[in-house]
């Protein structure tokens, strides 16, 4: 039975993707073009602390040195459902290259709505429960999905508001994953709260 539900969900997502994405896929702006900000204009991604499904605190700074796809989404958001299989694929393909997807759910019903959906959709990446505070840190999340592509130095390299093509994400990730992480001796500072000292 769960397999049948999962298959039904995948068919639904595929049909919806076909309906919404075909015009976008034919646009020359989505094919091969770079949408990344120049390195000199990238701003640091605000750090945050949110809980995952097990109640563990997760901070964005935990992922320093990795390329991160930070996706704000909700279970009721149809365009979000289209993107999720792409993100599952990206996580599987690129995890070994220093890449991670972080999904921040903005569901008002919390884990009661999120956990069954995560299981049904086969999500293989970290899901966190968002709040107004993290939304405000990122300029106020007014549209779902909204995604921030973060480079290895913890800077926002691209922002995607609403549904964009899979190829746009692939182009972003390909370029960022080709950039090696800088070593500790190269002037990279960890994303830590300066008010907290060891000790």
Backbone as ProteinMPNN parsed JSONL, in Angstrom:
{"seq_chain_A": "XXXXXXXXXXXXXXXXXXXXXXXXXXXXXXXXXXXXXXXXXXXXXXXXXXXXXXXXXXXXXXXXXXXXXXXXXXXXXXXXXXXXXXXXXXXXXXXXXXXXXXXXXXXXXXXXXXXXXXXXXXXXXXXXXXXXXXXXXXXXXXXXXXXXXXXXXXXXXXXXXXXXXXXXXXXXXXXXXXXXXXXXXXXXXXXXXXXXXXX", "coords_chain_A": {"N_chain_A": [[0.808, -1.217, 0.0], [1.868, 1.398, 0.885], [3.716, 1.659, -1.183], [2.077, 1.959, -3.411], [0.861, 4.392, -2.819], [3.087, 6.05, -2.869], [3.825, 5.783, -5.565], [1.59, 6.897, -6.769], [1.807, 9.52, -5.881], [4.181, 10.269, -7.135], [3.409, 10.123, -9.83], [1.502, 12.128, -9.858], [3.116, 14.375, -9.285], [4.777, 14.326, -11.516], [2.953, 14.79, -13.61], [2.028, 17.327, -12.946], [4.405, 18.735, -13.101], [4.932, 18.518, -15.828], [2.849, 20.011, -16.853], [3.366, 22.571, -15.854], [6.073, 23.131, -16.344], [6.975, 22.824, -18.991], [6.798, 25.143, -20.776], [8.712, 26.804, -19.521], [11.047, 25.308, -19.736], [11.706, 25.564, -22.369], [12.641, 28.055, -22.606], [15.287, 30.237, -23.475], [16.715, 31.374, -21.43], [16.966, 29.53, -19.419], [18.674, 27.582, -20.206], [21.824, 26.538, -19.909], [22.79, 29.027, -19.108], [24.502, 31.175, -16.763], [23.422, 31.812, -13.513], [24.466, 32.622, -11.223], [25.543, 34.797, -8.604], [28.178, 37.202, -8.804], [31.285, 36.505, -7.196], [32.255, 38.59, -5.61], [29.99, 39.987, -4.945], [28.488, 38.43, -3.33], [26.672, 37.807, -0.374], [27.053, 36.898, 3.105], [25.29, 33.999, 4.163], [22.686, 34.145, 6.495], [23.153, 32.761, 9.707], [21.407, 30.155, 11.496], [19.415, 28.418, 13.965], [17.632, 25.545, 14.056], [15.184, 22.957, 14.689], [15.328, 19.466, 13.872], [13.499, 16.519, 12.706], [13.959, 14.749, 14.751], [14.26, 16.29, 16.922], [16.72, 17.415, 17.245], [19.077, 20.089, 17.349], [19.934, 21.985, 14.578], [22.322, 23.82, 12.838], [23.007, 26.245, 10.323], [25.672, 26.831, 10.092], [26.894, 24.421, 10.62], [27.333, 23.274, 8.214], [29.358, 24.461, 6.888], [31.783, 24.845, 4.336], [30.589, 23.181, 2.607], [28.54, 22.999, -0.357], [25.347, 24.283, -0.239], [21.916, 23.725, -0.651], [19.372, 25.525, 0.277], [16.155, 25.223, 1.02], [13.026, 26.649, 1.294], [9.83, 25.564, 2.045], [6.55, 23.928, 1.874], [4.148, 21.444, 2.825], [1.688, 21.703, 1.585], [2.141, 23.043, -0.715], [2.017, 23.065, -4.1], [3.967, 23.622, -6.238], [6.27, 23.173, -4.727], [6.174, 20.445, -4.374], [6.817, 19.564, -6.872], [9.521, 20.202, -7.089], [10.769, 18.659, -5.11], [11.445, 15.86, -5.822], [13.631, 16.413, -7.512], [15.469, 17.509, -5.74], [15.897, 15.371, -4.044], [17.218, 13.699, -5.829], [19.501, 15.298, -6.381], [20.706, 15.323, -3.842], [21.359, 12.623, -3.553], [23.122, 12.25, -5.727], [25.216, 14.118, -5.355], [26.117, 14.22, -2.734], [28.536, 13.108, -1.851], [30.328, 14.916, -2.835], [30.555, 17.039, -1.207], [28.083, 18.361, -0.664], [24.824, 19.45, 0.304], [21.321, 19.263, 0.863], [19.033, 21.305, 2.513], [15.932, 21.309, 3.829], [13.542, 23.591, 4.782], [10.685, 23.547, 6.4], [7.682, 25.379, 6.303], [5.286, 24.765, 7.38], [2.344, 25.31, 9.189], [1.12, 23.412, 10.743], [3.152, 21.914, 11.689], [5.254, 19.136, 12.675], [3.338, 17.163, 12.591], [2.095, 17.353, 10.126], [4.318, 17.29, 8.5], [5.989, 14.957, 8.873], [4.566, 12.553, 7.879], [4.424, 13.261, 5.18], [7.127, 13.511, 4.406], [7.94, 10.851, 4.624], [6.269, 9.616, 2.726], [7.044, 10.889, 0.355], [9.647, 10.084, 0.127], [11.874, 11.549, 0.981], [15.282, 12.269, 1.278], [16.957, 13.992, 2.528], [17.909, 16.479, 5.013], [15.319, 17.719, 6.974], [13.944, 20.584, 8.396], [12.11, 22.418, 10.894], [10.696, 25.417, 10.219], [10.369, 28.921, 11.236], [8.991, 32.189, 12.106], [11.19, 33.724, 12.758], [13.461, 32.697, 11.361], [12.529, 33.11, 8.815], [12.442, 35.913, 8.724], [15.178, 36.437, 8.945], [16.014, 35.821, 6.415], [15.008, 37.824, 4.838], [12.268, 37.782, 4.869], [10.116, 35.397, 3.995], [8.022, 35.307, 1.505], [6.959, 33.883, -0.581], [6.42, 30.541, -1.614], [7.793, 27.805, -3.356], [10.923, 29.022, -1.992], [14.297, 29.289, -2.614], [17.713, 29.201, -1.573], [20.896, 29.174, -2.831], [23.88, 28.231, -1.582], [27.305, 28.931, -1.321], [30.559, 27.305, -0.816], [31.834, 28.89, 1.001], [29.926, 29.835, 2.632], [28.286, 31.81, 1.582], [25.58, 33.501, -0.093], [24.895, 32.478, -3.225], [22.971, 32.315, -5.177], [19.498, 33.041, -5.609], [16.319, 31.658, -5.732], [13.092, 32.326, -6.365], [9.935, 31.024, -6.172], [8.851, 28.542, -8.589], [11.416, 27.231, -10.51], [13.347, 26.031, -13.342], [14.612, 22.655, -13.395], [17.071, 22.444, -14.658], [18.232, 24.905, -14.174], [18.906, 24.82, -11.466], [20.704, 22.69, -11.655], [22.766, 23.802, -13.208], [23.681, 25.834, -11.482], [24.613, 24.263, -9.288], [26.559, 22.66, -10.49], [28.567, 24.521, -11.175], [29.273, 25.56, -8.634], [30.068, 23.285, -7.212], [32.372, 22.619, -8.485], [34.182, 24.334, -7.464], [36.735, 24.231, -5.203], [36.814, 23.703, -1.625], [38.166, 26.152, 0.531], [41.182, 26.004, 2.442], [41.741, 25.868, 6.035], [43.879, 27.468, 6.603], [43.766, 29.44, 4.741], [42.551, 31.774, 5.325], [39.867, 31.475, 5.887], [37.11, 31.924, 7.903], [35.305, 30.284, 10.48], [31.713, 29.921, 10.579], [30.598, 31.116, 13.236], [29.024, 32.127, 16.276], [30.163, 35.161, 17.391], [29.968, 35.948, 20.013], [30.113, 33.765, 21.568], [32.384, 31.976, 23.371], [35.022, 29.598, 23.66], [35.397, 27.679, 26.562]], "CA_chain_A": [[0.0, 0.0, 0.0], [2.704, 2.599, 0.836], [4.331, 1.762, -2.498], [1.049, 2.485, -4.306], [0.715, 5.814, -2.495], [4.279, 6.723, -3.363], [3.747, 5.815, -7.018], [0.554, 7.868, -7.112], [2.359, 10.853, -5.633], [5.167, 10.539, -8.179], [2.682, 10.391, -11.063], [0.903, 13.454, -9.693], [4.192, 15.359, -9.396], [5.244, 14.329, -12.904], [1.927, 15.438, -14.428], [2.036, 18.748, -12.608], [5.648, 19.283, -13.651], [4.768, 18.625, -17.272], [1.925, 21.104, -17.136], [3.917, 23.874, -15.472], [7.477, 23.352, -16.656], [7.347, 22.757, -20.397], [7.12, 26.444, -21.345], [9.941, 27.307, -18.921], [12.192, 24.541, -20.214], [12.058, 25.979, -23.716], [13.18, 29.406, -22.541], [16.747, 30.254, -23.602], [17.327, 31.827, -20.189], [17.168, 28.423, -18.49], [19.565, 26.58, -20.778], [23.244, 26.778, -19.963], [23.202, 30.354, -18.637], [24.873, 31.25, -15.356], [22.556, 32.671, -12.714], [25.143, 32.839, -9.951], [26.07, 36.128, -8.335], [29.638, 37.298, -8.796], [31.79, 36.223, -5.852], [32.439, 39.828, -4.849], [28.698, 40.537, -4.529], [27.768, 37.458, -2.499], [26.607, 38.142, 1.052], [26.982, 35.71, 3.963], [23.961, 33.48, 4.502], [22.482, 34.248, 7.944], [23.131, 31.511, 10.456], [20.177, 29.914, 12.248], [19.306, 27.168, 14.72], [16.287, 24.976, 13.946], [15.114, 21.543, 15.077], [14.942, 18.479, 12.874], [12.396, 15.64, 13.114], [14.341, 14.056, 15.983], [14.416, 17.271, 17.986], [18.106, 17.871, 17.33], [19.34, 21.43, 16.851], [20.774, 22.034, 13.388], [22.698, 25.172, 12.452], [23.573, 26.35, 8.98], [27.135, 26.83, 10.226], [27.357, 23.033, 10.643], [27.557, 22.839, 6.83], [30.4, 25.299, 6.281], [32.674, 24.06, 3.489], [29.751, 22.457, 1.649], [27.538, 23.718, -1.133], [24.065, 23.993, 0.405], [20.669, 24.166, -1.255], [18.464, 25.812, 1.388], [14.841, 25.308, 0.386], [11.846, 26.923, 2.126], [8.753, 24.866, 1.376], [5.458, 23.458, 2.725], [3.516, 20.238, 2.28], [0.508, 22.07, 0.794], [2.608, 23.85, -1.848], [2.157, 22.212, -5.276], [5.287, 23.759, -6.879], [7.278, 22.531, -3.87], [6.104, 19.013, -4.631], [7.518, 19.307, -8.138], [10.964, 20.306, -6.875], [11.302, 17.705, -4.142], [12.187, 14.75, -6.438], [14.922, 16.914, -8.01], [16.372, 17.688, -4.599], [16.247, 14.007, -3.633], [18.227, 13.251, -6.797], [20.729, 16.061, -6.162], [21.315, 14.845, -2.592], [21.936, 11.3, -3.815], [24.219, 12.331, -6.687], [26.306, 15.034, -5.02], [26.451, 14.226, -1.311], [29.951, 12.793, -1.695], [31.143, 16.025, -3.332], [30.441, 18.165, -0.291], [26.822, 19.03, -0.985], [23.704, 19.076, 1.164], [20.045, 19.961, 0.775], [18.335, 21.547, 3.769], [14.559, 21.725, 3.598], [12.94, 24.266, 5.925], [9.237, 23.532, 6.222], [6.95, 26.477, 6.914], [3.954, 24.255, 7.708], [1.822, 25.743, 10.486], [0.75, 22.214, 11.502], [4.376, 21.33, 12.225], [5.681, 17.777, 12.338], [2.151, 16.334, 12.337], [1.903, 17.365, 8.675], [5.579, 17.096, 7.772], [6.557, 13.601, 8.939], [3.98, 11.623, 6.901], [4.768, 13.702, 3.832], [8.534, 13.163, 4.18], [7.983, 9.405, 4.413], [5.59, 9.296, 1.471], [7.804, 11.432, -0.77], [10.977, 9.48, 0.094], [12.882, 12.607, 1.115], [16.523, 11.709, 1.818], [17.781, 15.08, 3.05], [17.523, 16.991, 6.326], [14.159, 18.602, 7.034], [13.886, 21.372, 9.62], [10.86, 23.151, 11.074], [10.97, 26.841, 10.19], [9.553, 29.829, 12.039], [9.05, 33.576, 11.629], [12.531, 34.268, 12.986], [14.348, 32.342, 10.246], [11.985, 33.798, 7.649], [12.897, 37.305, 8.793], [16.615, 36.456, 8.669], [16.2, 35.722, 4.968], [14.297, 38.9, 4.159], [10.828, 37.548, 4.855], [9.776, 34.43, 2.944], [6.641, 35.607, 1.116], [6.535, 32.934, -1.613], [6.951, 29.183, -1.541], [9.098, 27.63, -2.722], [12.029, 29.971, -2.136], [15.54, 28.55, -2.37], [18.98, 29.919, -1.553], [22.024, 28.308, -3.139], [24.952, 28.775, -0.745], [28.599, 28.386, -1.731], [31.352, 26.637, 0.228], [32.271, 29.889, 1.972], [28.77, 30.265, 3.406], [27.704, 33.0, 0.981], [24.45, 33.253, -0.982], [25.336, 32.586, -4.611], [21.789, 32.448, -6.024], [18.189, 32.978, -4.946], [15.256, 31.279, -6.653], [11.776, 32.532, -5.766], [8.97, 30.319, -6.997], [9.316, 27.36, -9.316], [12.31, 27.428, -11.651], [13.628, 24.753, -13.989], [15.613, 21.774, -12.817], [18.37, 22.731, -15.273], [18.824, 26.089, -13.541], [19.573, 24.315, -10.265], [21.849, 21.862, -12.052], [23.844, 24.701, -13.628], [24.213, 26.447, -10.262], [25.354, 23.289, -8.492], [27.754, 22.229, -11.22], [29.606, 25.55, -11.039], [29.722, 25.696, -7.247], [30.738, 22.066, -6.767], [33.706, 22.593, -9.096], [35.045, 25.21, -6.67], [37.162, 23.507, -4.001], [36.743, 24.417, -0.353], [39.432, 26.718, 0.954], [41.694, 25.385, 3.668], [41.661, 26.723, 7.22], [44.986, 28.403, 6.58], [43.61, 30.397, 3.648], [41.804, 32.94, 5.762], [38.442, 31.204, 6.039], [36.685, 31.919, 9.302], [34.092, 29.485, 10.668], [30.486, 30.651, 10.884], [30.287, 30.915, 14.651], [28.569, 33.298, 16.992], [31.341, 35.733, 18.016], [29.766, 36.165, 21.457], [30.323, 32.493, 22.262], [33.805, 31.643, 23.433], [35.307, 28.303, 24.267], [35.908, 27.79, 27.734]], "C_chain_A": [[0.843, 1.27, 0.0], [3.35, 2.799, -0.522], [3.348, 2.373, -3.497], [0.846, 3.979, -4.074], [1.879, 6.6, -3.066], [4.25, 6.854, -4.878], [2.714, 6.841, -7.477], [1.058, 9.289, -6.951], [3.354, 11.228, -6.724], [4.479, 10.849, -9.516], [2.049, 11.772, -11.031], [1.954, 14.534, -9.908], [4.675, 15.465, -10.84], [4.25, 15.047, -13.81], [1.918, 16.939, -14.193], [3.276, 19.421, -13.179], [5.524, 19.483, -15.154], [3.898, 19.812, -17.63], [2.569, 22.464, -16.905], [5.291, 24.166, -16.053], [7.811, 23.378, -18.144], [7.63, 24.121, -21.006], [8.451, 26.985, -20.822], [11.165, 26.592, -19.472], [12.627, 24.984, -21.601], [12.657, 27.38, -23.747], [14.697, 29.381, -22.642], [17.436, 30.682, -22.32], [17.626, 30.673, -19.231], [18.213, 27.438, -18.987], [21.001, 27.077, -20.812], [23.715, 28.122, -19.428], [23.562, 30.304, -17.159], [23.963, 32.234, -14.638], [23.198, 32.966, -11.363], [25.598, 34.289, -9.824], [27.594, 36.08, -8.424], [30.131, 37.133, -7.364], [31.895, 37.483, -4.998], [31.121, 40.415, -4.347], [27.884, 39.569, -3.664], [27.832, 37.854, -1.029], [26.521, 36.865, 1.885], [25.536, 35.294, 4.223], [23.779, 33.559, 6.015], [22.448, 32.876, 8.607], [21.81, 31.382, 11.206], [20.299, 28.614, 13.01], [17.861, 26.708, 14.66], [16.337, 23.502, 14.327], [14.722, 20.671, 13.897], [13.857, 17.568, 13.449], [12.683, 14.887, 14.402], [14.537, 15.012, 17.152], [15.825, 17.783, 18.161], [18.244, 19.265, 16.72], [20.311, 21.355, 15.679], [21.044, 23.504, 13.075], [23.244, 25.17, 11.032], [25.094, 26.285, 9.037], [27.72, 25.424, 10.297], [27.784, 22.561, 9.252], [28.613, 23.688, 6.117], [31.391, 24.421, 5.533], [31.917, 23.235, 2.466], [28.929, 23.44, 0.823], [26.181, 23.307, -0.574], [22.924, 24.549, -0.435], [19.655, 24.296, -0.122], [17.094, 26.13, 0.809], [13.743, 25.529, 1.419], [10.63, 26.4, 1.374], [7.625, 24.569, 2.366], [4.773, 22.284, 2.041], [2.34, 20.561, 1.368], [0.859, 22.804, -0.491], [2.861, 22.947, -3.064], [3.485, 22.391, -6.009], [6.41, 23.138, -6.052], [7.33, 21.037, -4.142], [6.805, 18.641, -5.931], [9.029, 19.275, -7.91], [11.547, 19.18, -6.039], [12.01, 16.508, -4.791], [13.536, 15.179, -7.023], [15.917, 16.988, -6.871], [16.808, 16.343, -4.034], [17.362, 13.47, -4.535], [19.555, 13.975, -6.585], [21.462, 15.572, -4.917], [22.021, 13.511, -2.82], [23.18, 11.398, -4.699], [25.439, 13.079, -6.149], [26.742, 15.035, -3.56], [27.94, 13.993, -1.084], [30.888, 13.895, -2.174], [31.101, 17.225, -2.39], [29.22, 19.0, -0.589], [25.745, 18.555, -0.027], [22.471, 19.908, 0.823], [19.515, 20.113, 2.189], [16.943, 22.054, 3.434], [13.987, 22.334, 4.861], [11.44, 24.363, 5.677], [8.602, 24.688, 6.975], [5.511, 26.072, 7.235], [3.516, 24.703, 9.097], [1.432, 24.55, 11.362], [1.966, 21.442, 12.004], [4.612, 19.896, 11.787], [4.514, 16.844, 12.071], [1.862, 16.254, 10.839], [3.168, 16.935, 7.938], [6.025, 15.638, 7.728], [5.908, 12.623, 7.959], [4.349, 11.977, 5.468], [6.201, 13.303, 3.478], [8.673, 11.674, 3.868], [7.403, 9.026, 3.056], [6.415, 9.728, 0.262], [9.212, 10.855, -0.869], [12.095, 10.503, 0.201], [14.099, 12.072, 1.866], [17.459, 12.781, 2.386], [17.168, 15.638, 4.327], [16.355, 17.961, 6.198], [14.135, 19.268, 8.404], [12.552, 22.096, 9.681], [11.179, 24.633, 11.195], [10.041, 27.637, 11.087], [9.712, 31.246, 11.49], [10.455, 34.158, 11.754], [13.457, 33.953, 11.816], [13.845, 32.98, 8.955], [12.478, 35.238, 7.591], [14.386, 37.426, 8.486], [16.896, 36.474, 7.171], [15.305, 36.697, 4.211], [12.796, 38.758, 4.121], [10.468, 36.636, 3.689], [8.292, 34.607, 2.607], [6.084, 34.612, 0.112], [7.188, 31.585, -1.372], [6.765, 28.523, -2.895], [9.999, 28.844, -2.919], [13.299, 29.225, -1.744], [16.748, 29.464, -2.457], [20.084, 28.9, -1.827], [23.255, 28.957, -2.497], [26.269, 28.113, -1.11], [29.381, 27.842, -0.536], [31.843, 27.598, 1.306], [31.109, 30.438, 2.793], [28.094, 31.512, 2.88], [26.582, 32.63, 0.02], [24.878, 33.527, -2.418], [24.174, 32.754, -5.577], [20.534, 32.352, -5.166], [17.151, 32.654, -6.003], [13.918, 31.382, -5.93], [10.734, 31.942, -6.696], [9.617, 29.159, -7.728], [10.198, 27.763, -10.48], [12.659, 26.056, -12.209], [14.692, 23.958, -13.238], [17.003, 22.099, -13.364], [19.031, 23.953, -14.657], [19.549, 25.678, -12.259], [20.825, 23.531, -10.623], [23.032, 22.726, -12.475], [24.51, 25.361, -12.425], [25.126, 25.477, -9.516], [26.632, 22.859, -9.185], [28.889, 23.237, -11.037], [30.155, 25.62, -9.613], [30.476, 24.465, -6.759], [32.133, 21.934, -7.369], [34.689, 23.46, -8.33], [35.448, 24.491, -5.398], [37.013, 24.365, -2.755], [38.126, 24.947, -0.009], [39.872, 26.056, 2.251], [41.626, 26.371, 4.82], [42.759, 27.77, 7.216], [44.862, 29.479, 5.512], [42.715, 31.568, 4.023], [40.319, 32.724, 5.889], [38.101, 31.153, 7.514], [35.416, 31.082, 9.437], [32.907, 30.378, 10.971], [30.088, 30.358, 12.316], [29.809, 32.218, 15.25], [29.759, 33.909, 17.722], [31.207, 35.946, 19.523], [30.001, 34.9, 22.257], [31.798, 32.132, 22.212], [34.008, 30.307, 24.121], [35.852, 28.535, 25.664], [36.143, 27.791, 29.006]], "O_chain_A": [[0.577, 2.161, -0.807], [3.524, 3.929, -0.979], [3.729, 3.199, -4.326], [0.679, 4.741, -5.026], [1.703, 7.662, -3.662], [4.603, 7.9, -5.422], [2.933, 7.564, -8.449], [0.776, 10.158, -7.777], [3.373, 12.369, -7.187], [4.918, 11.735, -10.248], [2.051, 12.497, -12.026], [1.714, 15.501, -10.631], [4.949, 16.561, -11.33], [4.649, 15.822, -14.679], [1.812, 17.724, -15.135], [3.206, 20.544, -13.68], [5.962, 20.501, -15.689], [4.173, 20.531, -18.59], [2.345, 23.4, -17.672], [5.645, 25.33, -16.239], [8.852, 23.916, -18.519], [8.631, 24.259, -21.709], [9.23, 27.558, -21.583], [12.213, 27.212, -19.656], [13.786, 24.804, -21.974], [13.125, 27.839, -24.79], [15.34, 28.582, -21.961], [18.617, 30.392, -22.13], [18.449, 30.818, -18.328], [18.602, 26.537, -18.244], [21.359, 27.924, -21.63], [24.92, 28.343, -19.305], [23.013, 29.507, -16.397], [23.759, 33.356, -15.102], [22.547, 33.499, -10.464], [25.986, 34.923, -10.805], [28.214, 35.052, -8.153], [29.469, 37.572, -6.424], [31.649, 37.44, -3.793], [31.117, 41.241, -3.434], [26.739, 39.85, -3.311], [28.894, 38.191, -0.505], [25.978, 35.861, 1.425], [24.672, 36.134, 4.471], [24.64, 33.084, 6.754], [21.793, 31.953, 8.123], [21.168, 32.386, 11.515], [21.183, 27.803, 12.734], [16.966, 27.394, 15.153], [17.397, 22.876, 14.292], [13.917, 21.053, 13.048], [13.354, 17.811, 14.546], [11.757, 14.434, 15.076], [14.931, 14.598, 18.243], [16.11, 18.507, 19.115], [17.615, 19.582, 15.711], [21.373, 20.741, 15.775], [20.127, 24.326, 13.049], [23.869, 24.202, 10.599], [25.731, 25.745, 8.133], [28.915, 25.243, 10.061], [28.506, 21.572, 9.121], [28.741, 23.635, 4.894], [31.796, 23.372, 6.033], [32.518, 22.655, 1.562], [28.661, 24.563, 1.251], [25.896, 22.116, -0.448], [22.962, 25.699, -0.873], [19.143, 23.295, 0.379], [16.897, 27.174, 0.186], [13.546, 24.704, 2.311], [10.417, 26.742, 0.211], [7.719, 24.909, 3.545], [4.819, 22.154, 0.818], [2.024, 19.78, 0.47], [-0.028, 23.15, -1.271], [3.804, 22.156, -3.064], [4.095, 21.389, -6.381], [7.388, 22.635, -6.606], [8.404, 20.435, -4.141], [7.324, 17.534, -6.071], [9.731, 18.43, -8.466], [12.697, 18.789, -6.239], [13.103, 16.16, -4.345], [14.483, 14.393, -7.027], [17.07, 16.58, -7.013], [17.948, 16.188, -3.595], [18.324, 12.866, -4.06], [20.615, 13.349, -6.605], [22.684, 15.422, -4.926], [23.135, 13.295, -2.343], [24.175, 10.715, -4.455], [26.573, 12.711, -6.454], [27.649, 15.781, -3.189], [28.538, 14.622, -0.211], [32.097, 13.826, -1.953], [31.565, 18.309, -2.745], [29.317, 20.216, -0.75], [25.749, 17.401, 0.404], [22.569, 21.101, 0.534], [19.542, 19.166, 2.975], [16.794, 23.111, 2.822], [13.946, 21.679, 5.902], [10.982, 25.155, 4.853], [8.934, 24.95, 8.132], [4.628, 26.923, 7.347], [4.238, 24.498, 10.073], [1.416, 24.662, 12.588], [1.817, 20.421, 12.676], [4.229, 19.488, 10.69], [4.68, 15.831, 11.392], [1.436, 15.212, 10.341], [3.1, 16.297, 6.887], [6.399, 15.135, 6.668], [6.631, 11.914, 7.258], [4.563, 11.092, 4.64], [6.458, 12.813, 2.379], [9.419, 11.282, 2.971], [7.977, 8.216, 2.328], [6.475, 9.014, -0.739], [9.907, 11.109, -1.853], [13.146, 10.344, -0.419], [13.972, 11.496, 2.947], [18.619, 12.501, 2.687], [16.036, 15.303, 4.677], [16.402, 18.906, 5.41], [14.286, 18.61, 9.434], [11.933, 22.359, 8.65], [11.841, 25.063, 12.139], [9.066, 27.115, 11.626], [10.46, 31.479, 10.54], [10.86, 34.991, 10.943], [14.16, 34.837, 11.328], [14.644, 33.35, 8.095], [12.882, 35.721, 6.533], [14.817, 38.388, 7.851], [17.878, 37.06, 6.714], [14.895, 36.428, 3.082], [12.113, 39.514, 3.429], [10.51, 37.053, 2.531], [7.42, 34.121, 3.327], [4.867, 34.502, -0.038], [8.352, 31.499, -0.979], [5.711, 28.659, -3.518], [9.855, 29.594, -3.885], [13.369, 28.61, -0.68], [16.81, 30.37, -3.288], [20.19, 27.887, -1.136], [23.621, 30.085, -2.829], [26.352, 26.888, -1.201], [28.924, 27.909, 0.605], [32.225, 27.172, 2.396], [31.277, 31.388, 3.559], [27.404, 32.206, 3.626], [26.622, 31.573, -0.61], [25.184, 34.663, -2.78], [24.355, 33.275, -6.678], [20.511, 31.674, -4.139], [17.105, 33.297, -7.052], [13.643, 30.622, -5.001], [10.655, 32.312, -7.867], [10.785, 28.839, -7.509], [9.786, 28.543, -11.338], [12.309, 25.035, -11.618], [15.546, 24.514, -12.547], [17.993, 22.041, -12.634], [20.259, 24.036, -14.617], [20.664, 26.129, -11.996], [21.87, 23.678, -9.989], [24.176, 22.418, -12.139], [25.736, 25.441, -12.347], [26.255, 25.814, -9.16], [27.671, 22.711, -8.544], [30.03, 22.857, -10.777], [31.366, 25.728, -9.415], [31.42, 24.586, -5.979], [32.98, 21.222, -6.829], [35.9, 23.342, -8.52], [34.584, 24.168, -4.583], [37.078, 25.593, -2.818], [39.132, 24.274, -0.23], [39.05, 25.608, 3.05], [41.472, 27.573, 4.606], [42.581, 28.854, 7.773], [45.739, 30.334, 5.382], [42.187, 32.266, 3.156], [39.566, 33.693, 5.989], [38.73, 30.426, 8.283], [34.535, 31.169, 8.582], [33.061, 31.457, 11.543], [29.313, 29.435, 12.569], [30.16, 33.295, 14.768], [30.328, 33.255, 18.596], [32.205, 36.105, 20.226], [30.08, 34.944, 23.484], [32.381, 31.999, 21.136], [33.272, 29.935, 25.035], [36.644, 29.444, 25.913], [37.234, 28.168, 29.432]]}, "name": "protein", "num_of_chains": 1, "seq": "XXXXXXXXXXXXXXXXXXXXXXXXXXXXXXXXXXXXXXXXXXXXXXXXXXXXXXXXXXXXXXXXXXXXXXXXXXXXXXXXXXXXXXXXXXXXXXXXXXXXXXXXXXXXXXXXXXXXXXXXXXXXXXXXXXXXXXXXXXXXXXXXXXXXXXXXXXXXXXXXXXXXXXXXXXXXXXXXXXXXXXXXXXXXXXXXXXXXXXX"}
